[in-house]
Amino acid sequence: MNEDVFNESLRRFLKKVGITSQREMEKAVREAIASGRLKGHEKLPAKMVLTLGGINLTHEISEEIELG
């Protein structure tokens, strides 16, 4: 295994996941506030599930997203 190639590929994937996920959550929360489904002070449960094929890795992270 080439550690440099592996590390670069991981970083590229994680950057894409982080940026895309943040944009989607911001958009969904703003739309929910605009439509009245949220008031803007809630805490929302969030869960991210990572899977990696070929080695059967599943990793789950749960956290609350606080709106204010």
C-alpha positions as CSV (number, residue, x, y, z in Angstrom):
1,M,0.0,0.0,0.0
2,N,1.2,3.5,-0.8
3,E,0.6,5.5,2.3
4,D,0.8,8.8,0.5
5,V,-1.8,7.9,-2.1
6,F,-4.1,6.3,0.6
7,N,-3.8,9.4,2.8
8,E,-4.5,11.8,0.0
9,S,-7.5,9.8,-1.1
10,L,-8.9,9.7,2.4
11,R,-8.5,13.4,2.9
12,R,-10.2,14.2,-0.5
13,F,-13.1,11.9,0.5
14,L,-13.5,13.4,4.0
15,K,-13.3,17.0,2.7
16,K,-16.0,16.2,0.1
17,V,-18.2,14.6,2.8
18,G,-17.7,17.5,5.2
19,I,-18.5,20.3,2.7
20,T,-21.4,18.5,1.1
21,S,-22.9,17.5,4.4
22,Q,-22.7,21.0,5.9
23,R,-24.3,22.6,2.9
24,E,-27.2,20.1,2.8
25,M,-27.9,20.5,6.6
26,E,-27.7,24.3,6.4
27,K,-30.1,24.3,3.4
28,A,-32.6,21.9,5.1
29,V,-32.6,23.8,8.3
30,R,-33.1,27.2,6.6
31,E,-36.0,25.7,4.6
32,A,-37.6,24.2,7.7
33,I,-37.3,27.6,9.5
34,A,-38.8,29.4,6.5
35,S,-41.7,27.0,6.3
36,G,-42.4,27.1,10.0
37,R,-41.5,23.5,10.8
38,L,-38.7,24.8,13.0
39,K,-38.5,27.8,15.2
40,G,-34.7,28.2,15.2
41,H,-33.8,27.3,18.8
42,E,-34.2,23.5,18.6
43,K,-31.5,20.8,19.1
44,L,-31.7,18.3,16.2
45,P,-30.4,14.7,16.5
46,A,-27.9,14.0,13.8
47,K,-26.3,10.7,12.8
48,M,-23.6,9.9,10.2
49,V,-23.0,6.4,9.2
50,L,-19.7,5.6,7.4
51,T,-19.4,2.3,5.5
52,L,-16.3,1.0,3.7
53,G,-16.9,-1.8,1.3
54,G,-14.4,-4.6,0.9
55,I,-13.6,-4.8,4.7
56,N,-17.1,-4.5,6.2
57,L,-16.4,-1.4,8.1
58,T,-19.4,0.4,9.6
59,H,-18.9,3.4,11.9
60,E,-21.7,5.5,13.3
61,I,-21.4,9.0,14.9
62,S,-24.4,10.6,16.7
63,E,-24.6,14.2,18.0
64,E,-27.1,16.9,18.5
65,I,-27.0,19.9,16.3
66,E,-28.0,23.0,18.2
67,L,-29.7,25.9,16.4
68,G,-29.4,28.4,19.1
